[in-house]
Amino acid sequence: MNLDIRHLKLIVAVTEEKSVTKAGERLHLTQSALSHQLRDIEERLGTPLFLRLNKKMVLTQAGERLLYSARQILDELRRAEDDLKQMAEHHQGTLRLSTECYTCYHWLPELLREFSQQYPKVEVNVVVETTHQPLPALLNGKLDLAIVSTPTRDNRVRYKPLFTDELVAILPPDHPLTAREYLRPRDFAGQHLILYVSPKDSDLYQWVLIPAGVAPAKLSVMQLTEAIIEMVKAGLGISVLARWAVQDQVDAGTLIARPVTKKGLHRQWSAALLKHDYVPAYVNDFVELLSRPAMPLARPGIVRLAAAKK
């Protein structure tokens, strides 16, 4: 390219000052140095940019065209520098996140509202299409943060423990299995089981049913928690969901929740981030919001790590 930033600044300064001398003072150049640069620009472009009339500098048609672009480019550079300064100070940027479970989006908006009050210039993008597979998206640079319950060993990823929750079997009030204090693996045999993930992604299958060699009579997979709850209420099957996701229905008596196995089926949730030196402060602060006891997940049925250590 024939032009660089200093040339654009020169064109704007000469136009606004209408004098080589005053433009030189503005740019901290001598009159001869500025005149030399201006001649150099015109020689590179092959056309005059100014007419010298009675010691005044008047733009030619070519000069008018270059001035238009120069002002746009310089304005955009100033905005970019301001944005980068804000980003360097960790007050501005974008946080791209996803979770491993659709039900997490029930409590996430409340947390995002508080985060936006703290960082109003940080745009939060919830990348819903990477739900259930957030770690590959994190490794591919599509996410800044993944909220997961099944960490994988990868030296490119670091994990910060957040909280544990419990998966419980949910049943309609008149279901025969409500007589049990907890459900054993064999209790799922002969049942219509409704899940929001496939068996390969299901903690129930991987940690309870497969090790016990048990399979339900029928399996349906649907990704809408509300639809699963309504189907269970209608007596069309049973399901296993996070206790906090169904606590309102359990409190109202429209659903019955029972632990899965005598010890219960618990998940450890963690924040997954890429290992590198530069992590904006707002990302770390968002992780702290996730892990604090006062966050929206602090509901009945959730065991906080801090409480568990006491």
C-alpha positions in Angstrom: 0.0 0.0 0.0 1.2 3.5 -0.8 -0.4 5.1 2.3 0.0 4.6 6.1 -1.6 6.2 9.2 0.7 9.2 9.4 -0.2 10.1 5.8 -3.9 10.0 6.7 -3.3 12.2 9.8 -1.4 14.6 7.6 -4.3 15.0 5.1 -6.8 15.6 7.9 -4.6 18.1 9.7 -3.8 20.2 6.5 -7.5 20.2 5.6 -8.6 21.4 9.0 -5.9 23.9 9.6 -5.8 25.1 5.9 -2.1 25.8 6.4 1.0 23.7 6.2 2.6 25.7 9.1 -0.3 25.2 11.5 -0.7 21.5 10.4 3.0 21.0 11.1 2.6 22.5 14.6 -0.4 20.2 15.2 1.6 17.1 14.1 4.8 18.2 15.7 6.6 18.5 12.3 8.5 21.3 10.8 7.0 23.0 7.8 9.7 21.6 5.5 9.2 18.0 6.9 5.4 18.2 6.4 5.7 19.7 2.9 8.2 16.9 2.0 5.7 14.2 3.3 2.9 15.8 1.3 4.8 15.9 -1.9 5.8 12.2 -1.3 2.2 11.2 -0.9 1.1 13.0 -4.1 4.0 11.4 -6.0 3.0 8.0 -4.7 -0.6 8.5 -5.7 0.2 10.2 -9.0 -2.2 13.1 -8.4 -2.2 16.4 -6.4 -4.3 16.4 -3.2 -4.2 20.2 -2.5 -4.1 23.4 -4.5 -1.9 26.1 -3.0 -4.0 29.3 -3.3 -2.9 32.5 -1.6 -1.1 30.5 1.1 -4.1 28.4 1.7 -4.4 24.7 1.1 -7.6 23.7 -0.9 -8.5 20.1 -1.5 -8.6 18.8 -5.0 -11.2 16.2 -6.0 -8.7 13.5 -5.3 -8.0 15.1 -2.0 -11.7 15.2 -1.1 -11.9 11.4 -1.8 -8.9 10.6 0.4 -10.1 12.9 3.2 -13.4 11.0 3.3 -11.6 7.7 3.8 -9.0 9.1 6.2 -11.6 10.4 8.6 -13.4 7.1 8.6 -10.3 5.1 9.1 -8.9 7.3 11.9 -12.2 7.4 13.7 -12.4 3.6 13.6 -8.9 3.2 14.8 -9.7 5.5 17.8 -12.7 3.4 18.6 -10.6 0.2 18.3 -8.0 1.7 20.6 -10.6 2.6 23.2 -12.2 -0.8 23.0 -8.8 -2.5 23.4 -8.0 -0.3 26.4 -11.2 -1.4 28.0 -10.5 -5.0 27.1 -7.0 -4.7 28.6 -8.5 -3.4 31.8 -11.0 -6.3 31.6 -14.1 -4.0 31.5 -15.2 -4.9 28.0 -15.3 -8.0 25.9 -17.4 -11.1 25.1 -18.0 -14.1 27.3 -19.1 -17.2 25.3 -20.4 -20.0 27.4 -22.4 -23.2 27.3 -23.4 -25.9 29.7 -23.6 -29.7 29.5 -27.3 -29.8 30.4 -30.4 -27.9 29.1 -31.8 -27.7 32.6 -29.0 -25.4 33.6 -30.5 -22.7 31.4 -33.3 -22.5 34.0 -31.1 -20.8 36.6 -28.5 -19.2 34.3 -30.5 -16.0 33.3 -30.7 -14.9 37.0 -27.0 -15.2 37.3 -26.4 -13.4 34.0 -28.5 -10.5 35.2 -26.3 -10.0 38.2 -23.1 -10.4 36.1 -24.3 -7.8 33.6 -24.7 -5.3 36.4 -21.1 -5.8 37.4 -19.8 -5.8 33.8 -22.3 -3.8 31.6 -19.9 -3.7 28.7 -19.3 -7.4 28.5 -21.5 -9.2 26.1 -22.6 -12.7 27.1 -23.3 -15.2 24.4 -24.9 -18.5 25.5 -24.0 -20.9 22.7 -26.9 -23.3 23.0 -26.0 -25.4 20.0 -22.9 -26.7 21.9 -25.0 -28.0 24.9 -24.1 -31.7 25.7 -20.8 -31.2 23.8 -19.3 -28.1 25.4 -15.7 -29.4 25.8 -15.0 -29.9 22.1 -16.4 -26.4 21.5 -14.1 -25.0 24.2 -11.0 -26.7 22.6 -12.0 -25.4 19.2 -12.1 -21.9 20.4 -15.9 -21.4 20.2 -16.3 -21.0 24.0 -14.6 -19.2 26.8 -16.2 -21.2 29.5 -18.0 -24.6 29.7 -20.1 -25.7 32.7 -19.7 -29.4 32.9 -20.4 -32.4 35.1 -18.2 -34.9 33.3 -14.6 -33.6 33.1 -12.3 -35.3 30.6 -8.6 -35.6 31.0 -6.9 -33.1 28.7 -3.9 -31.0 29.6 -5.2 -28.1 27.7 -8.2 -27.6 30.0 -8.3 -26.6 33.7 -11.3 -27.2 35.9 -12.6 -25.2 38.9 -15.0 -27.2 41.1 -18.3 -25.4 41.6 -21.0 -27.5 43.3 -22.6 -30.9 43.5 -26.2 -31.7 42.8 -28.3 -34.9 43.0 -30.2 -36.7 40.3 -33.5 -38.2 41.6 -36.1 -40.4 40.1 -39.4 -38.6 39.6 -42.7 -40.5 39.7 -46.4 -39.7 39.6 -47.9 -39.7 43.1 -49.8 -43.0 42.4 -46.8 -44.9 41.0 -46.1 -48.2 42.9 -42.4 -47.3 43.2 -43.2 -44.3 45.4 -43.5 -46.9 48.3 -39.7 -47.3 48.2 -37.3 -45.1 50.1 -34.9 -45.2 47.1 -34.9 -46.9 43.7 -32.6 -49.8 43.0 -31.2 -50.5 39.5 -33.7 -53.4 39.0 -36.6 -51.0 39.7 -36.0 -49.4 36.3 -36.5 -52.7 34.5 -40.0 -52.9 33.0 -40.4 -49.1 33.2 -40.9 -46.5 30.4 -37.9 -44.3 31.1 -37.9 -40.7 29.8 -34.5 -38.9 29.6 -33.3 -35.6 28.1 -30.0 -37.2 27.0 -29.1 -40.4 25.1 -27.8 -43.4 27.2 -24.2 -42.7 26.3 -24.5 -39.2 27.9 -26.7 -40.3 30.8 -25.2 -40.6 34.3 -28.1 -42.9 35.2 -27.1 -45.3 32.4 -23.3 -45.0 32.8 -23.2 -45.2 36.6 -26.2 -47.3 37.6 -28.0 -49.2 34.9 -25.2 -50.5 32.7 -23.0 -51.7 35.6 -26.1 -53.5 37.0 -26.9 -55.0 33.6 -30.4 -53.4 33.6 -32.4 -51.9 30.8 -35.8 -50.3 30.9 -38.6 -51.7 28.9 -38.9 -48.5 26.8 -36.7 -45.5 26.5 -37.7 -42.1 25.2 -35.4 -39.1 24.8 -36.7 -35.6 24.7 -34.7 -32.4 25.4 -37.5 -30.4 27.0 -37.5 -30.8 30.8 -41.0 -29.3 31.0 -42.3 -31.9 28.6 -40.7 -34.7 30.6 -42.3 -33.5 33.8 -45.7 -33.3 32.2 -45.4 -36.8 30.8 -44.4 -38.2 34.2 -47.4 -36.3 35.8 -49.7 -37.9 33.3 -48.4 -41.4 34.3 -46.7 -42.0 30.9 -43.4 -42.9 32.3 -40.7 -42.1 34.9 -37.6 -40.0 34.7 -34.4 -39.0 36.4 -33.7 -35.2 36.7 -31.8 -32.9 39.0 -33.6 -32.4 42.3 -33.5 -28.6 42.0 -35.1 -28.8 38.6 -38.2 -30.5 40.0 -38.3 -29.2 43.6 -41.3 -26.9 43.0 -43.4 -29.8 41.7 -42.2 -32.1 44.5 -43.2 -29.4 47.1 -46.6 -29.0 45.4 -47.2 -32.8 45.6 -47.6 -33.2 41.8 -44.4 -35.3 41.6 -42.7 -37.7 44.0 -38.9 -37.7 44.1 -36.8 -40.7 45.2 -33.0 -41.1 45.5 -31.4 -43.4 42.9 -29.6 -46.2 44.9 -29.2 -46.0 48.7 -26.2 -43.6 48.4 -27.9 -41.4 45.8 -26.7 -40.3 42.4 -24.7 -37.1 42.6 -22.9 -35.0 40.0 -19.9 -32.8 40.5 -20.2 -29.6 38.4 -17.1 -27.7 37.3 -16.1 -24.7 35.2 -13.9 -25.7 32.4 -11.5 -23.1 30.9 -8.5 -23.4 28.5 -5.1 -23.3 30.1 -3.4 -20.1 29.0 -1.8 -17.0 30.6 -4.4 -14.5 29.5 -7.9 -14.9 31.1 -9.9 -11.7 31.4 -10.9 -10.8 34.9 -14.6 -10.9 34.0 -14.3 -14.6 33.1 -12.8 -15.4 36.5 -15.4 -13.2 38.2 -18.2 -15.1 36.4 -16.8 -18.4 37.7 -16.7 -17.0 41.2 -20.4 -16.1 40.8 -21.1 -19.7 39.8 -19.3 -21.1 42.8 -20.6 -18.9 45.6 -23.2 -20.2 48.0 -25.6 -17.3 47.3 -26.0 -18.1 43.6 -29.4 -19.2 42.1 -28.5 -22.9 42.5 -28.5 -22.6 46.3 -31.8 -24.4 46.6 -33.0 -27.5 48.5 -31.3 -30.6 47.3 -28.0 -29.0 46.4 -24.9 -29.7 48.4 -22.4 -26.8 48.2 -18.7 -27.7 48.3 -18.1 -25.2 51.0 -20.7 -26.8 53.2 -19.5 -30.3 52.5 -16.1 -29.4 53.8 -17.4 -28.3 57.2 
